[in-house]
Amino acid sequence: MITAYDYSFARIFDAAGIDVILVGDSASNVMAGHETTLPITLDQMIYHASSVVRGVNRALVVVDLPFGSYQSNSKEALASAIRIMKETGAHAIKCEGGEEILESVKRILAAGIPVIGHLGLTPQSIYKFGTYTVRAREEAEAEKLKRDAVLLEEAGCSAIVLEKIPANLAKIVAQTLQIPIIGIGAGRYCDGQVLVMHDLLGINTEFQPRFLRRYLRLHEEISEAIRQYIHDVKSSDFPNEQEQY
């Protein structure tokens, strides 16, 4: 699984063979420059998701329900999910939390909309946590996470994302549940992995957690390309005779 937020990258990722594309509320950070995921709206998520869907022929497209669109009211949660499915053409939604949002999850599933859960570090709750450090190190929080995972599976979730938790805890959850467990900073024992495209491709250079493997360094390559473009224009090298009509 990899995140995408527009048509062009979604088309590349899909053609490369990625299984799942997540239209993450991380768009709030990497696309809009916000400090957290909280500011992004449902309308903005629908814009990004519809752009992604137009670039996809085969991958499963999952869309995050943004903060405030599902937590407090299960009827509002269903309305938000329906809007995403109708207006984007996506295949499933993802939402953060366990027992606290179970009513919303069940209502969305009852409408025939696939749901993927998200436990561990849940960025929409960052002001409650106060930090992005590893979650569920303590026994009480680990036990709650395991209970929440079972509740989400029993409710009918198709998969669960586990973010930034100890690898051994993720292993227990993956072995206990029948549905796929997708990790991000949750170790090698998960059934799948997800990364934010800007991190994987090296576009974002500030974010360097232990779990991130950079497969490209596009920040450096793009910067050099732009510098070369500026030089070529100012030196009248571009366009040359072959590049004009």
C-alpha positions as CSV (number, residue, x, y, z in Angstrom):
1,M,0.0,0.0,0.0
2,I,1.2,3.5,-0.8
3,T,-0.5,6.9,-0.5
4,A,-1.3,9.1,-3.5
5,Y,-3.2,12.3,-3.8
6,D,-3.4,13.1,-7.6
7,Y,-4.0,11.5,-11.0
8,S,-0.4,11.5,-12.2
9,F,1.2,9.6,-9.3
10,A,-1.8,7.3,-8.9
11,R,-1.4,6.3,-12.6
12,I,2.3,5.5,-12.1
13,F,1.8,3.5,-8.9
14,D,-1.1,1.6,-10.4
15,A,0.8,0.7,-13.5
16,A,3.8,-0.4,-11.4
17,G,1.7,-3.0,-9.7
18,I,0.8,-1.6,-6.2
19,D,-2.0,-3.5,-4.6
20,V,-3.7,-0.7,-2.6
21,I,-3.6,3.1,-2.9
22,L,-4.5,5.1,0.2
23,V,-5.8,8.6,-0.3
24,G,-4.5,9.6,3.1
25,D,-5.5,12.6,5.2
26,S,-1.7,13.0,5.2
27,A,-2.6,15.2,2.3
28,S,-3.1,17.8,5.0
29,N,0.6,17.6,5.7
30,V,2.4,16.8,2.4
31,M,0.0,18.6,0.0
32,A,-1.3,21.5,2.0
33,G,1.6,22.1,4.5
34,H,-0.4,21.8,7.7
35,E,1.3,20.7,10.9
36,T,-1.3,18.0,11.5
37,T,-3.9,16.0,9.6
38,L,-6.8,17.8,11.4
39,P,-7.4,20.7,9.1
40,I,-8.2,18.8,5.9
41,T,-11.9,18.8,5.1
42,L,-14.2,16.1,3.6
43,D,-14.6,18.2,0.4
44,Q,-10.8,18.3,0.0
45,M,-10.5,14.5,0.6
46,I,-13.1,14.0,-2.1
47,Y,-11.2,16.2,-4.5
48,H,-8.0,14.2,-3.9
49,A,-9.7,10.8,-4.0
50,S,-11.6,11.5,-7.3
51,S,-8.3,12.6,-8.9
52,V,-6.6,9.4,-7.8
53,V,-9.5,7.1,-8.9
54,R,-9.2,8.6,-12.4
55,G,-5.6,7.3,-12.6
56,V,-6.3,3.8,-11.4
57,N,-7.3,0.7,-13.5
58,R,-6.6,-2.1,-11.1
59,A,-5.5,-1.1,-7.6
60,L,-7.9,-0.9,-4.6
61,V,-8.4,2.7,-3.6
62,V,-9.0,3.4,0.1
63,V,-9.9,6.9,1.3
64,D,-9.4,8.3,4.8
65,L,-12.4,9.8,6.6
66,P,-11.0,13.1,7.8
67,F,-11.1,14.4,11.4
68,G,-14.6,15.5,12.5
69,S,-16.5,13.6,9.8
70,Y,-17.3,10.4,11.7
71,Q,-16.2,10.5,15.4
72,S,-19.1,12.1,17.2
73,N,-22.1,10.9,15.3
74,S,-22.7,7.6,13.5
75,K,-25.2,9.2,11.1
76,E,-22.8,11.8,10.1
77,A,-20.1,9.1,9.7
78,L,-22.4,7.2,7.3
79,A,-23.2,10.4,5.4
80,S,-19.5,11.2,5.0
81,A,-18.7,7.7,3.8
82,I,-21.5,7.7,1.3
83,R,-20.3,11.0,-0.1
84,I,-16.8,9.6,-0.6
85,M,-18.1,6.5,-2.3
86,K,-20.6,8.3,-4.6
87,E,-18.4,11.3,-5.5
88,T,-15.0,9.6,-5.9
89,G,-15.6,6.1,-7.2
90,A,-13.3,4.7,-4.4
91,H,-13.6,1.2,-3.1
92,A,-13.3,1.6,0.7
93,I,-12.9,4.1,3.5
94,K,-10.5,4.1,6.5
95,C,-11.1,5.5,9.9
96,E,-9.0,5.8,13.1
97,G,-10.0,4.3,16.4
98,G,-11.5,1.2,18.1
99,E,-14.3,0.8,20.5
100,E,-14.9,4.6,20.5
101,I,-16.0,4.6,16.9
102,L,-17.5,1.2,16.7
103,E,-21.1,2.4,16.2
104,S,-19.9,4.5,13.2
105,V,-18.0,1.6,11.8
106,K,-21.0,-0.7,12.1
107,R,-23.4,1.8,10.5
108,I,-21.1,2.3,7.5
109,L,-20.6,-1.4,7.1
110,A,-24.3,-2.0,7.3
111,A,-24.7,0.3,4.2
112,G,-22.4,-2.0,2.2
113,I,-19.3,0.2,2.4
114,P,-16.0,-1.6,3.1
115,V,-14.1,-0.2,6.1
116,I,-10.4,-0.5,7.0
117,G,-9.5,0.2,10.6
118,H,-6.5,2.1,12.0
119,L,-5.0,1.6,15.5
120,G,-1.9,2.5,17.4
121,L,-0.6,5.9,16.6
122,T,-3.7,7.7,15.3
123,P,-2.6,11.1,14.0
124,Q,-6.1,12.6,14.2
125,S,-5.7,12.2,18.0
126,I,-2.3,13.9,18.2
127,Y,-3.4,16.5,20.6
128,K,-4.6,13.9,23.0
129,F,-1.3,12.0,22.7
130,G,0.9,15.1,22.6
131,T,3.6,13.3,20.7
132,Y,4.3,11.1,17.7
133,T,6.3,8.6,19.7
134,V,5.6,4.8,19.6
135,R,2.2,3.8,21.1
136,A,1.1,0.8,23.1
137,R,4.4,0.1,24.9
138,E,2.6,-0.1,28.2
139,E,0.5,-3.2,29.0
140,A,-2.8,-1.4,29.4
141,E,-2.6,0.3,26.1
142,A,-1.4,-2.8,24.3
143,E,-4.3,-4.8,25.8
144,K,-6.8,-2.2,24.6
145,L,-5.3,-2.2,21.1
146,K,-5.7,-6.0,20.9
147,R,-9.3,-5.8,22.1
148,D,-10.0,-3.0,19.6
149,A,-8.5,-5.0,16.8
150,V,-10.8,-8.0,17.6
151,L,-13.8,-5.6,17.8
152,L,-13.1,-4.1,14.4
153,E,-12.7,-7.6,12.9
154,E,-15.9,-8.8,14.5
155,A,-17.7,-5.7,13.2
156,G,-16.7,-6.6,9.7
157,C,-13.7,-4.5,8.8
158,S,-11.7,-5.7,5.8
159,A,-8.3,-4.9,7.2
160,I,-6.6,-2.9,9.9
161,V,-3.6,-0.5,9.7
162,L,-1.3,-0.6,12.7
163,E,0.8,2.5,13.1
164,K,4.0,2.9,15.1
165,I,3.6,0.2,17.7
166,P,6.1,-2.5,18.9
167,A,6.7,-5.2,16.3
168,N,5.9,-8.0,18.7
169,L,2.5,-6.5,19.5
170,A,1.8,-6.2,15.8
171,K,2.8,-9.9,15.4
172,I,0.3,-11.0,18.1
173,V,-2.5,-9.0,16.4
174,A,-1.6,-10.4,12.9
175,Q,-1.6,-13.9,14.2
176,T,-4.8,-13.5,16.2
177,L,-6.9,-11.9,13.4
178,Q,-8.0,-13.4,10.1
179,I,-8.1,-10.1,8.2
180,P,-5.0,-8.5,6.8
181,I,-2.9,-6.3,9.1
182,I,-1.0,-3.5,7.3
183,G,1.8,-1.9,9.2
184,I,3.5,1.5,9.2
185,G,6.3,1.5,11.8
186,A,4.8,-1.8,13.2
187,G,7.5,-4.2,12.1
188,R,7.9,-7.1,9.7
189,Y,5.2,-9.4,11.0
190,C,2.3,-7.6,9.4
191,D,0.6,-8.9,6.3
192,G,1.4,-5.7,4.3
193,Q,3.0,-2.4,4.6
194,V,2.1,1.2,3.8
195,L,4.3,4.3,3.4
196,V,3.5,7.9,2.4
197,M,4.7,8.5,-1.1
198,H,6.6,11.7,-0.3
199,D,8.6,9.8,2.3
200,L,9.3,6.7,0.2
201,L,10.3,8.8,-2.8
202,G,12.5,11.2,-0.9
203,I,10.4,14.3,-1.7
204,N,10.0,15.1,2.0
205,T,13.5,15.4,3.6
206,E,12.4,16.5,7.1
207,F,10.6,13.3,8.2
208,Q,13.1,10.6,9.0
209,P,11.6,8.0,11.4
210,R,13.3,4.7,12.0
211,F,10.7,2.8,10.0
212,L,11.1,4.7,6.8
213,R,13.1,3.3,3.9
214,R,13.8,5.9,1.1
215,Y,13.8,4.3,-2.3
216,L,14.6,7.5,-4.2
217,R,16.0,11.0,-3.3
218,L,13.7,13.0,-5.5
219,H,14.2,16.2,-3.5
220,E,17.8,16.3,-4.6
221,E,17.1,15.2,-8.2
222,I,14.3,17.7,-8.7
223,S,16.3,20.6,-7.1
224,E,19.2,19.9,-9.5
225,A,16.8,19.7,-12.5
226,I,15.3,23.1,-11.6
227,R,18.7,24.6,-11.1
228,Q,19.8,23.3,-14.5
229,Y,16.6,24.6,-16.1
230,I,17.3,28.1,-14.7
231,H,20.8,28.0,-16.0
232,D,19.8,26.8,-19.4
233,V,17.2,29.6,-19.8
234,K,19.4,32.4,-18.5
235,S,22.3,31.3,-20.8
236,S,19.9,31.1,-23.8
237,D,20.7,27.4,-24.2
238,F,17.0,26.5,-23.8
239,P,15.2,26.4,-26.1
240,N,17.7,25.5,-28.8
241,E,17.2,25.1,-32.6
242,Q,15.7,21.6,-32.2
243,E,13.3,22.8,-29.5
244,Q,11.5,25.5,-31.5
245,Y,9.1,25.6,-34.4
